[in-house]
Amino acid sequence: MPRRSWRPDGKTRRRTLCIRKHRCYYQKRKCTQPARHPCLFNLYHSGQGTALIIRQSNELEQSLNNAVPHETRIRVRYAETDQMGVVYYANYLVWMEIGRVELVRSLGLNYKELEQSEGLFLSVVNSECRYVFPARYDQEIAIQTQVASANSRMLEFAYKICDADSGQLLARGATKHSWLNRAMRPSRLPAQYQEVLHAISSAPSSDRE
């Protein structure tokens, strides 16, 4: 049973299990903007509201599946393998960095210019990787990268790492980033750059964090 929380008027409300930007968490308040905040489950007794919210969650998932990712190809170097003859797990994070740098470059943006001209740094606040199949020396790898969500403060990328010839999925992952200024404090991305990222984002954007 979901936990109940008490309100000042004496009535009870149930927690809502939501999915926002592809991460599940418990939220104490009812979702008032389902278009920006798609919910997987709504434990309130709201009649047709539950079906509407679940449908919006499915539409978000479908948009992620239909998004066309940017592809970067590399070849596995001998130095990237371990004693077992397969690619060392930490190198997949390096490959994800290569993928997102090339994706941003393909949009006409440049990390170095953002750092020098705007004083902005893209810090990693979360990363995850699911290893599916091992990669080996001299294998050509395709890194498929897409912007999962973007707003003025946060940016999320999704990755698929596959064998370039067979299409075999090797790993999938995601990274979440925060914009920082030169004082290493949270900052906002200028509007002209936001428009570029929103144009290719596969999920609805929101400035509410």
QUIPE-V102245 format. One record per backbone hydrogen bond with DSSP energy under -0.5 kcal/mol. CO is the residue of the C=O (numbers start at 1). NH is the residue of the N-H. Records with the same first field share a line. If there is no record, write none. Layout:
# QUIPE-V102245
CO->NH ; NH
This chain:
# QUIPE-V102245
3->15
5->13
7->10
11->7
13->5
15->17
16->18 ; 27
17->41
18->25
20->23
23->20
25->18
27->16
33->36 ; 37
38->19
41->43
44->46
46->49
47->50
48->52
49->53
50->54
51->55
52->56
53->57
54->58
55->59
56->60
57->61
58->62
59->63
60->64
61->65
62->66
63->67
67->69
70->145
72->143
74->141
76->138
77->80
78->81
80->88
82->85
85->137
86->82
88->91
89->92
90->93 ; 94
91->95
92->96
93->97
94->98
95->99
96->100
97->101
98->102
99->103
100->104
101->105
102->106
103->107
104->107 ; 109
105->108
110->114
111->115
112->116
113->117 ; 118
114->118 ; 119 ; 120
121->123 ; 180
123->125 ; 178
126->176
128->174
129->131
130->172
135->87
136->139
139->76
140->164
141->74 ; 143
142->144 ; 162
143->72 ; 145
144->160
145->70
146->148 ; 158
147->202
149->156
152->189
153->179
154->151
155->177
156->148 ; 149
157->175
158->146
159->173
160->144 ; 162
161->170 ; 171
162->142
163->167
168->163
170->132 ; 133
171->161
172->130
173->159
174->128
175->157
176->125 ; 126
177->155
178->123
179->187
180->121
181->184
185->181
190->193 ; 194
191->195
192->196
193->197
194->198
195->199
196->200
197->200 ; 201
207->209
